[in-house]
Amino acid sequence: MYWRLSSFYFFYFAALGTLWPYWGPYLKTLGFSEVEIGELVAIIMVTKVVAPYLWGWIADRSGQRMRIVRLASFIATISFAGIFFGHGYTWMVLIMSVYSFFWNAALPQFEATTMTHLGERSQHYSSIRLWGSIGFIAAVASLGPIISTYGIGIIPWIFIGLLAAIWLASLWVPEKVAGHLSLGHEPIGSVLCQPAVIGLFIVCFLLQASHGPYYTFYSIYLQEHDYSFNTIGGLWALGVMAEVAVFLYMYRLLPRYGERTLMVASLLLTTLRWLMIAYGVTHPVVLVLAQLLHAASFGVYHAVAISLIHRYFIGRHQGRGQALYSGLSFGAGGACGSLLSGYLWVDLGADLTFVIAAFMSLVAVLIAWWLLPPVQPLEDRRICINRL
């Protein structure tokens, strides 16, 4: 089952590796302004606010989690094909809205499927999820030379091919892997009112909002400073390679240090990363070091967040827990970050936009320290038990 689950992550994040680094430059070649690019990217995030929770509610009630993943992946592939029939702003808004509504439904339910399959071995999630990072690396590393040869116009064709591969990979995972768990002992409203859960979602929102300039304009930012597509692709790949390295060791780091310590550390390093990009864009060494910090700003953060969601949302609340995490962080946070960065980029410039992103992640540090409980690391708990 390891390879069946891993293949879905591989193709899903290979698609993201096609979308995030190159979608902004592609839209720019179509004549869209920075504000319009920010709005079009924000649409993908906005649908993550509604779609994951709606589909999560259906999955939790029906117990047909993988069927929803397959249906959503298939419709996303078909609807994205509409991009080949027009490039007007209104048409692009429609295509992005429909395709992303279904595409954003797939990953949260697959995450819940993976965590259900792992059960008590949830610390091994990162060893499966790292194949998504490998897929992302494969995409960004190979697309630089491909774009240099065939032009940026090839991006939609590659992306739709990867969407089809996601759907095919979903057919390989049987429904029984997702399980059909009984309802948790608490109503979901009681879970959502816990200070730790509220704090977690605020932190996730702020962190993903701080990524808005990076996901929307990082490639354009590098282009404006005369970096080639090969270099841009290499920098994106380097960041995700660092993420893979962290995923390989998260099963050791989580039990040893605990979620709050790792979350605070990742947020502090994220703050440093955005400042390095803001003021070090003309220094390749600084950019390389900043990309290595992707290990913290996404790798450590995401593994910790998934672990906490799995802890707080039990039983048949898991689907909605994953959906809320996706919707409030990558959805609402990502949408606000992308939309805001489009306006800030025009009014304040690139440097100050990344500085504001750093401030967002710094605020998240304070909230994480205040609201997330200091869970005792597993190794410390073992010591206490042995002493008893």
C-alpha positions, 0 to 999 in steps of 0.5 A: 500500500506504501507505493499506492499512497505515495504515487498519488502524492508524487503526481499531485505535487508534481502538478503543484511543481508545475503550477506555482513556479511557472503559472505566474510567468505564464499568465504574464505572457498572456498580458495579465497585470500583477494585480490580475495575476494575484487575483487569478492565483487567489481564486485557487486558494479561495475555493480551498476555503469552501470545497474541502469542508463541503467534500469533507462533510460528505466523506465523513457522512458517507464513508466513501472517501476515495470515491470522492477523491476519484470524482474530484480528480476526474472533474478537475482534469476535464474542467481545466481543459477549458483553458485551451478555448480562451484566455480572457480574464473572465474566462480564466476566472471561470476555469480557475474557479471550477477546476480548483473547486474539485481539485482542492477537494481531493488532497484533504480526503487523501490525507485523511485516508493516509492517516487512517491507514497509518493509525498508531503509526502516524509518525511515519506519515512523512515517509509517504508524503516525501514522495510528493516533495520528490514529485515537486522536485522532478517537475520544477527541475525538468521544466526549466530546460523544457520551457527554455526549449519549447516556451512557457506556453507548454505549461497548461499541456503538462499540467493537464497531463499531471491532473490525469495522472492524479486521477489514475493514481487515485484508482489504485487505492481501494476504498477500504484503505480509507476506513469508515470510522465511528463518530468521535466522542465529542461533537465537532463544535466542541473540538473547534472551541478548544484554545489549542485548535483555534490557535493552530488554525490562526497560526496556519492561516498566518503562515500560509498568508506569508507565503503569498508573495513567494508562491505568486511572485517569486519566479517573476521576482527572480526574472526581474533580476535576470535569473534564467528559467533553469536557475529559477527551477533549480532554486525551487527544486532546492527548497523542496529537496530540503523539505524531503530531507526533513520529512526523512527525519520527522518521525524522530524529531516529533517524538523527541521535541514535541509539536509546539517547539518544532512549530515555533522553530519553523515559524522563526526560520520562516521569518528569517527566510522572507527577510533573506529573499527581500534583501538578498535577491542580488546575492545567489548564495543568500537565495540558496540559503533562503531556499534551504529554509523551506525545510522549516517553512513548509516541511517541519510546519506541515508535518507538525500541523498534520500531527496536531490535526490527527490528534484533535480531530478523531474518528469520523471528524478526521475528514473535516479536520483535514478539510478545515486545515486545508481550507483555513491555511492553504485556502483562506491564508493562501488566498489572502496572501496572494491577493494582498501581495498583488496589491502590495507588489504594485504599491510598495515594491517587492522588498517591502512585500516580503518584509510584511510577509516576515511580520506575519510569520513573526506574529504567528510565533507569538500565537503558537507560543501562547495557545499551543500546549507544550506537549511533553516529548515522547522521550521525556514521557518514556523517562518518567514512566521508567522512573515510576 
